[in-house]
Structure formats: structure tokens, C-alpha cells
Amino acid sequence: MSLLGWRQWAVDDRGQLRPAWTPWSPFPPSMLLWRADGITQAQCLRTKRPDSTAVGAPAPAGHDRVPDEHCLCGLYAWRTPEILAAARRPRWTALPCVVGVVRLGGRIIIGERGYRAERGYPVAVLDRHGVVSASYTIARYRTFSALVAEWTPSGPEATGMDQIAG
């Protein structure tokens, strides 16, 4: 089962989608990239990762599931385009930002205003200036209203109730 979520991305100098709200510098470069060639897998800095098992290195404390109820890990998205539209633009970056729709799957934690998911991939962006790399095979829109009209679900998926009831 999967859900649609709404989010912002910062677009790096190669046209790749990065989280708009997370400064990237303390993280491994691949950790915060929304992949163009497949599904993005959420990672947690408190969870043991294959690249952190060097001989003699202490294993990070953490949890087995991502996202975890007691952590901030996961791929974030808002529940509705209205919540996304009301969000302010991130101020920490001078990079161009785009908004769009993601398909979320795997373990999903449903919050009051949004989701945290184990896996996801972008499906559509508002890319007025053509800054997103052509390597992303996603729908591209020039107006927010066109994006919303095509990607706003109806029925149970619109509220996430299918995930709660299922």
C-alpha cells in the first residue's frame, strides 16, 4: 500500500532533489538525495548502517525500523497541497526550491499534518524554471493549480484512512 504526499525540495547544482529543510553538510552526500533512478530509502543516523561497520568502530545506538515512533527519521511529506501551500520557504538555502508530489510506501507513520515513510519517490513537480534534472522521469507542471488538479486524490487515499483502517 502507498500514499501520496506533498513536499518541498531544494534543487542542487546538478538538478537533483534534496530535502529543503535539512542542512546537508553533516550527512553523507547520498543520504539525503531523492534518487532519480529508483526508490529512495529512508536512513537514520541512530540506526546501524552497512557503511558504519568499520572494524573497531562502535555501532550506533538506535532502532531496527525506519521510521521509528521515537525518532525523527523517515521521508517527510505533508498530507495535502493546502498544507504545503501554507508552508514557508526554507531560509537556510539559496538554492532553487520546487514543490511536488511523492509516492510513499513501506512503513508509514501518519501524523496530524503529514507522513514519515520508509520509502518514497517523486512523481510530479512544479518546475516553472526547468531546474530539475531530466534524469527524473516525473510529471512536470508550470502552475500549482495544474499540479493540484491532477494529483489530489479522492476517497480513502486523500485522508490516509485506508492506512489506519487496514
C-alpha angles and dihedrals in degrees: 000000000000140000135211116239134182124228151155126244133190111224115223125214091273093053094254122146116245130173109277095211102047124078103227102208101092094047132077107265095243094048097077100036118114097218123235094199101054149328119337113229118210116235132192127214089216093054122083109257127194091245092054098061099092114154110274094009116126114245112245115252113241147100139301099232129063119234098032125193091231098047138061095234125122141074108293129217136159120243099232140024088240091062090047092049091052093051117102122240114261111260099198094076134059090194119112113268129211132187129216153131129293132194108225126198147157115047109003127187111203116213134183094265104017154343141275113204141186095222138015148153134200115254103174139011140190097234106168094164101038095243098140114094118257087232088081107087095207138126112268126205135191096203132046091222091058091049092049094045093055101038106037105108125215129210125026095340090062092068102025089242092132088065093050095045094042 
